[in-house]
Amino acid sequence: MLYREAGQFKTSYAADQQLFPIRQDRIGILILLAVVFLVIPGFASDYWFSAILIPFLIFSLAALGLNILTGYAGQLSLGSAAFMAVGAYAAYNFQLRIDGIPILVSFVCAGLTAAGAGILFGLPSLWIKGFYLAVATLAAQFFIVWCLTKFPWLSNYSSSGVISTQPLIFFGHEFTSPQEKYLLVLTIVAVMALAAKNMVRSSTGRAWMAVRDMDVAASVIGIRLMPAKLLAFAVSAFYCGVAGALYAFCYLGSVEPDGFSLDMSFRILFMIIIGGVGSILGSFLGAAFILLLPIFLDIALPWVASLLGLPFSSATVSHIQVLVFGALIMFFLIVEPHGLARLWQITKEKLRLWPFPH
């Protein structure tokens, strides 16, 4: 009843093609933005900012970058964490080598540096695809981490390759509190998510989806495969690079090359699989599932064990957490292989037809 578009008439093509054509969606987005920008900063604790909200936003941005490449362009990649490492170390070096450079400019330059690496390691996509391409992009994961370890100039001659980021200064104000860092990360993620939403609706996004569905047919209708694929790699790596810079400057403050491991790349891949491949919303839902569910299980399982009087040790609870986490992943993929975003889309379609759901 509340989610009906009856009486909402479109009188122009621009109105019909707007980002949120239904009034309820526009109101919902405005309410969501008001909550995350105004309500949460006033009530959340420093622990929530530092341990939950900031990493959730950063990994959502990285998942969004991978979703552009894999979900919309159909190019498999296992090097997302490597491009995050490029962004983190590039932002560090831009701040270190160039006096007075604004922090946001460093983040943009870090993203562009990662985009260049993405184009370089995206060249095999011109000849191979599928799992063979995933193995080829796996080379980026090992090669970039090796470079960051073996070339000490990149870490300012740190013996272990560990870097400690510079102060986060924006318009002359140093961001030190978790609340300020959260608002900075949230603003960047919101702007880049909006840009991605518009990008996939443009002619570029339609070209990516045509290449994803059938690259031979896309070539026949005039889409140039090489620019389309390399642009997808560049944009994806740019998003991952900015996420890596935020990961270093706004979340940890100190990073090492081994921290951007293959395990992190797989986590980002699982985020888009569970959240929904080819969905902007799915990137956020998948990141929330992967990051927040273990925290919930850490709290819930000991409580259930104590309630039932079961003599579970902390190690046993940890093992049960892994089992439950894996079982829930399989359950969601069986119930809806297209991810949590598809479940949300089905829910909205049923609400639009209520009380006559199909």
C-alpha positions in Angstrom: 0.0 0.0 0.0 2.8 2.4 0.8 4.9 1.4 -2.2 2.6 2.2 -5.1 3.4 4.3 -8.2 -0.3 4.9 -9.1 -0.8 8.6 -9.9 2.9 9.3 -10.5 2.9 10.3 -14.1 6.0 10.9 -16.3 5.6 13.7 -18.7 9.1 13.7 -20.2 11.9 11.2 -21.1 14.2 12.8 -18.5 11.6 12.1 -15.8 11.1 8.5 -16.9 14.9 7.9 -16.9 15.7 9.6 -13.6 17.8 7.8 -11.1 14.9 7.0 -8.7 11.7 7.3 -10.8 9.4 6.3 -8.0 8.7 8.9 -5.3 8.9 6.4 -2.5 12.4 5.5 -3.5 13.5 9.2 -3.5 12.0 9.7 -0.1 13.6 6.5 1.2 17.1 7.6 -0.1 16.7 11.0 1.5 15.7 9.4 4.8 18.7 7.0 4.6 21.1 9.9 3.9 19.7 11.9 6.8 20.2 8.9 9.1 23.8 8.1 8.1 24.9 11.7 7.9 23.0 13.3 10.8 21.7 10.6 13.2 24.5 8.0 13.4 27.3 10.6 14.0 25.3 11.8 17.1 24.6 8.4 18.7 27.3 5.9 17.6 30.3 5.2 19.8 33.9 5.4 18.8 34.0 1.6 18.6 31.2 1.5 16.1 32.9 4.1 14.0 36.4 2.5 14.1 35.6 -1.2 14.0 32.3 -1.5 12.1 31.1 1.5 10.1 34.4 2.7 8.6 35.6 -0.7 7.4 32.1 -1.5 6.1 32.1 1.6 3.9 35.6 1.0 2.7 35.0 -2.6 1.7 31.7 -1.6 0.2 33.6 0.8 -2.1 36.1 -2.0 -3.0 33.2 -4.4 -3.7 31.6 -1.7 -5.8 34.7 -1.5 -7.9 34.9 -5.2 -8.4 31.2 -5.3 -9.2 31.7 -2.8 -12.0 34.3 -5.1 -13.5 32.7 -8.5 -12.8 29.1 -7.8 -12.5 28.6 -5.3 -15.3 31.5 -6.0 -17.7 31.7 -9.7 -17.1 35.5 -9.8 -16.5 36.6 -12.0 -13.6 39.4 -10.6 -11.4 41.2 -11.9 -8.3 43.4 -8.8 -7.8 41.2 -6.4 -6.0 43.3 -6.4 -2.8 46.4 -5.7 -4.9 44.8 -2.6 -6.5 43.9 -1.5 -2.9 47.5 -1.9 -2.0 48.5 0.3 -5.0 46.1 2.9 -3.8 47.3 2.9 -0.2 51.0 3.1 -1.1 50.4 5.6 -3.9 48.5 8.0 -1.6 51.3 7.6 1.0 54.0 8.5 -1.5 52.0 11.4 -2.9 51.7 12.9 0.5 55.4 12.2 1.3 57.0 13.4 -2.0 54.8 16.4 -2.9 54.7 19.2 -0.3 51.3 20.7 0.3 49.3 18.4 -1.8 45.7 18.2 -0.6 44.7 14.8 0.8 41.8 14.5 -1.6 44.1 15.1 -4.5 46.3 12.3 -3.1 43.3 10.0 -3.0 42.4 10.8 -6.6 46.0 10.4 -7.8 46.2 7.1 -5.9 43.0 5.9 -7.7 44.5 6.9 -11.0 47.7 5.1 -10.2 45.7 2.0 -9.4 43.7 2.5 -12.7 47.0 2.4 -14.6 47.9 -0.9 -12.9 44.4 -2.1 -13.7 44.8 -1.4 -17.4 48.2 -3.1 -17.4 46.9 -6.3 -15.8 43.6 -6.1 -17.8 45.4 -6.5 -21.1 45.1 -10.3 -21.0 41.3 -9.8 -21.1 41.7 -9.0 -24.8 42.7 -12.6 -25.6 41.3 -14.7 -22.8 38.2 -14.7 -20.6 36.5 -16.6 -17.8 38.5 -18.6 -15.3 41.6 -18.2 -17.4 41.3 -14.4 -17.0 40.8 -14.9 -13.2 44.1 -16.8 -13.1 45.8 -14.1 -15.2 44.6 -11.3 -12.8 45.9 -13.4 -10.0 49.3 -12.4 -11.2 48.6 -8.9 -10.1 48.0 -10.1 -6.6 51.4 -11.6 -6.2 53.4 -9.3 -8.4 52.2 -6.0 -6.8 52.7 -7.3 -3.2 56.2 -8.5 -4.3 57.0 -5.1 -5.7 55.9 -3.3 -2.5 58.2 -5.7 -0.5 61.3 -5.6 -2.8 61.4 -1.9 -3.7 62.0 -0.1 -0.4 61.6 3.3 -2.0 57.8 2.7 -2.1 57.7 2.3 1.7 60.2 5.1 2.3 63.0 2.5 2.9 61.1 0.8 5.7 62.9 -2.5 6.4 59.6 -4.5 6.7 57.6 -2.5 4.1 55.3 -1.2 6.8 54.1 2.4 6.3 52.5 4.8 8.8 50.2 7.2 7.1 50.5 11.0 7.4 48.0 13.1 9.4 44.6 13.4 7.7 44.3 17.1 7.1 41.4 18.5 5.1 41.1 22.2 4.4 43.5 23.0 7.2 41.6 20.8 9.7 43.2 17.6 11.0 40.7 14.7 11.2 41.6 12.8 14.3 38.3 11.5 15.8 36.6 8.4 14.4 33.5 10.4 13.9 35.3 12.9 11.5 36.9 10.0 9.6 33.6 8.3 9.3 32.0 11.4 7.8 34.9 11.8 5.4 34.7 8.2 4.2 30.9 8.3 4.0 31.0 11.4 1.8 33.5 9.9 -0.6 31.7 6.5 -0.8 28.3 8.2 -1.3 29.7 10.4 -4.2 31.5 7.5 -5.8 28.4 5.2 -5.5 26.3 7.8 -7.1 28.8 8.2 -9.9 28.8 4.4 -10.4 25.0 4.3 -10.5 25.0 6.9 -13.2 27.9 5.3 -15.1 26.2 1.9 -15.4 23.1 3.6 -16.8 25.0 5.4 -19.4 26.2 4.3 -22.9 29.4 3.1 -21.3 27.5 0.9 -18.8 25.3 -0.5 -21.7 28.5 -1.3 -23.6 29.9 -3.2 -20.6 26.7 -5.2 -20.2 26.7 -6.0 -23.9 30.3 -7.3 -23.6 29.3 -9.3 -20.5 26.4 -11.0 -22.2 28.1 -11.8 -25.5 31.2 -10.1 -26.6 31.0 -11.4 -30.2 27.6 -9.9 -30.6 28.7 -6.7 -29.0 31.6 -6.4 -31.5 29.2 -7.0 -34.4 26.9 -4.1 -33.3 29.9 -1.7 -33.2 31.1 -1.9 -29.6 34.9 -1.8 -29.5 36.0 -4.6 -27.2 39.4 -3.3 -26.3 38.4 0.2 -25.0 35.3 -1.2 -23.3 37.2 -4.0 -21.4 40.2 -1.8 -20.5 38.0 1.0 -19.3 36.2 -1.4 -17.0 39.5 -2.6 -15.6 40.6 1.1 -15.1 37.4 2.2 -13.4 37.3 -0.9 -11.2 40.9 -0.4 -10.2 40.3 3.3 -9.5 37.5 2.4 -7.1 39.7 -0.2 -5.4 42.6 2.2 -5.3 40.6 4.9 -3.5 39.3 2.2 -1.1 42.9 1.2 -0.4 43.9 4.8 0.4 40.9 5.2 2.7 41.8 1.8 4.3 45.3 3.0 5.1 44.5 6.6 6.1 41.1 6.4 7.7 40.9 2.9 9.1 44.3 1.4 10.1 46.8 4.2 9.9 49.5 1.7 9.3 49.6 -1.0 6.6 52.0 -3.6 5.2 52.1 -5.3 1.9 51.1 -8.7 3.3 47.9 -7.1 4.7 46.6 -6.9 1.1 46.6 -10.7 0.7 44.7 -13.1 -1.6 42.3 -13.7 1.3 41.2 -10.1 1.1 40.6 -10.4 -2.6 38.4 -13.5 -2.1 36.5 -11.7 0.7 35.7 -8.9 -1.7 34.7 -11.4 -4.4 32.4 -13.1 -1.9 30.8 -9.8 -1.0 29.6 -9.2 -4.6 28.5 -12.9 -5.0 26.4 -12.8 -1.8 25.2 -9.2 -2.2 24.4 -9.5 -5.9 26.5 -9.5 -9.0 25.7 -6.6 -11.3 24.1 -4.5 -8.5 25.2 -1.3 -6.8 23.1 -2.1 -3.8 24.4 -5.6 -3.7 27.9 -4.3 -3.1 26.8 -2.7 0.2 24.6 -5.6 1.2 27.4 -8.1 0.6 29.9 -6.1 2.5 27.4 -5.8 5.4 26.9 -9.6 5.4 30.6 -10.5 5.3 31.7 -8.0 7.9 28.8 -7.7 10.3 27.6 -11.4 10.5 30.8 -12.6 12.2 30.5 -9.8 14.8 26.9 -10.8 15.4 27.9 -14.5 15.8 30.7 -13.6 18.2 28.1 -12.0 20.4 25.2 -14.4 19.9 26.9 -17.8 20.1 28.4 -17.4 23.6 25.0 -16.0 24.8 23.2 -19.0 23.4 25.8 -21.4 24.8 25.4 -19.9 28.3 21.6 -19.9 28.0 21.6 -23.6 27.2 24.3 -24.4 29.7 26.6 -25.9 27.1 30.3 -26.1 28.2 31.7 -24.4 25.1 35.1 -22.9 25.2 36.1 -19.8 23.2 37.8 -22.0 20.6 34.7 -24.1 20.2 32.6 -21.0 19.8 35.0 -19.8 17.1 34.8 -23.1 15.2 31.0 -23.0 15.4 31.0 -19.4 14.1 32.9 -20.6 11.0 30.4 -23.4 10.4 27.4 -21.2 10.9 28.9 -18.5 8.7 29.6 -21.0 5.9 26.1 -22.6 6.2 24.4 -19.2 6.0 26.4 -18.4 2.9 25.3 -21.6 1.2 21.7 -21.1 2.4 21.5 -17.6 0.8 23.0 -18.8 -2.4 20.6 -21.7 -2.7 17.6 -19.5 -1.8 18.6 -16.8 -4.2 21.7 -17.3 -6.4 21.5 -13.7 -7.6 22.2 -12.4 -4.1 20.6 -10.3 -1.4 19.9 -7.4 -3.8 17.6 -9.7 -5.8 15.7 -10.6 -2.7 15.2 -6.9 -2.0 14.1 -6.3 -5.6 11.5 -9.2 -5.3 10.2 -7.7 -2.1 9.7 -4.3 -3.7 7.9 -5.9 -6.7 5.5 -7.7 -4.3 4.9 -4.5 -2.4 4.0 -2.7 -5.7 1.4 -5.4 -6.5 0.1 -5.9 -2.9 -2.5 -7.3 -2.1 -2.2 -9.3 -5.3 1.4 -10.6 -5.2 2.5 -12.9 -7.9 
